[in-house]
Each structure stands twice: as C-alpha cells, then as structure tokens.
Amino acid sequence: MTGTLYIVSTPIGNLEDITYRAIRILQEVSIIAAEDTRRTQKLCTYYQIGTPLTSYHDFNKEEKTDILLHRLQEGSSIALVCDAGTPLISDPGFYLVRRAIEANISLIPIPGPSSILAALCVSGLPTDRFIFEGFVPRKPGAREKFFHNLTEETGTIIVFETPHRILNTLTVMHTILGNRHIVLTRELTKFNEEILRGEIESIAQQLKGKPIKGEITLLIQGLSQRKKRQLISPTQIPFTHLLSE
C-alpha cells in the first residue's frame, strides 16, 4: 500500500498561525520535505516535532522527487512544506505534486496560512475577483511586458516583490498602469508587519529613502469598466523624479 503525500501549510510569520491538524500531521508522517530545513526546524522545535527533515528546493527537485516518490511507493507518508505559508505558491512543490499524481499517489491538502489571502482580506480592495501573478520579473524588459499584459485586468491584482526592487517596480507600474490605488503589505503576521494603502505615487514617496526589509505582497486595483475611458496615457505621467530626487 502506498503512502500519502500531505501538502501542509505553515505559518507565514507568527508561529502560532498553524492548525492543530497541521501539527499532528507533521508529527505523524515519516519525513518532512522542506524548502529550507533550517527554517522548518525552528517550527518543529517550537512545537516539539521530532520528524526527520529533508531538503526539497529548486536546485534538487528532480533527483529528490525520485527519492520521495520511491519512499511513498514503499508506504511512507510525507509532508511537503515550504518556507512559509501554503506550498506550491511560487515554489518548487508543483513538480513533486505533478509526479505524485502521475504515480497515483494519494494527496491530501492541509490548509492554512497564505500571504495572498491574508493581504487581500485587509487590503480594502475588491475581493470578489482577483488574480495572482507570482513574482514580478527581474529584467526590465520582462517587467514592462508583465505589467502591459495586466492593463485591462479588472480584478484585484496580487504580486510578490522583493525589497530592493520595489521602488523600480512602482515606477514601471505608474508609467504603464497609471497612478492606481495599491496596498503594499510587508512582513505579514511578524513583529514588523506593515500595511501601506494609497496611490502608487504616495506609497513610493513613503518608501523613498527608507530601509525596506522583508517579503512584500503587493495588491493593485484592477481597471474597472467605468475607468477604461479615463485611463491616462503613460506618456503623460512623469514619475521617475521620485527615484532621482
């Protein structure tokens, strides 16, 4: 009889943000496959979970998937976790899950924290329709194309961005999307949690010259049908002065 692959959500910051079921599963499985074993070990230590850990990340996912599938086919149960939050959201877990489905392995989700939903529910932006686009591309050309593809999106747009690129990204957004309302959330559920709401230009002014740390989940107001005709031409929006002052 084959084992079960559990997809276990873990805290995005505050270690208390975990379900009783998730703790029980992490205690009962044969092994925990973690994106960063050092981070997951802190969680295990906090809850006195003695289950062995093994690394599973972008750089070893192909060879490690074969090993984990073999263990599952032998009857062992495995918990897949990421660094924080729900696995498979912009992390390598998708590769293992797809292979497990092909091998007819039983998969069970253990739901829990997600920075996407946590940010959305406190944003004040519409929640009836939203789209998650993952990390904003690093290269300038790809970044511009990324936002050009979102100009007609009417739902709330959610993206991830890093602290050292956020100001450049806001500049590109302002040029392509106009001075839309955004919500920038940083370090959600952690001690230095921060939520900034306002138009792009206002948020950029608040961040300029300020040390920015931690993971950022950024929410962007969608383009409503009513505002389509009012969209300002990108050539009419001077914004780069914010970075040069």
Buried (B, 14 or more C-beta within 10 A) or exposed (E): EBBBBBBBBBBBBEEEBBBEEBBEBBBEBBBBBBBBBEBBBEBBEEEEBEBEBBBBBEEEBEEBBEEBBEBBBEEBBBBBBBBBBBBBBBBBBEBBBEBBEEEEBBEEEBEBBBBBBBBBEBBEBBEEEBBBBEEBBEEEEEBBEBBEEBEEBBBBBBBBBBBEBBBBBBBBBBBBBBBBBBBBBBBBBBEEBBBBBBBBBBBBBEBEEEEBEBBBBBBBBBBEEEEEEEEEEBEEBEBEEBEEE
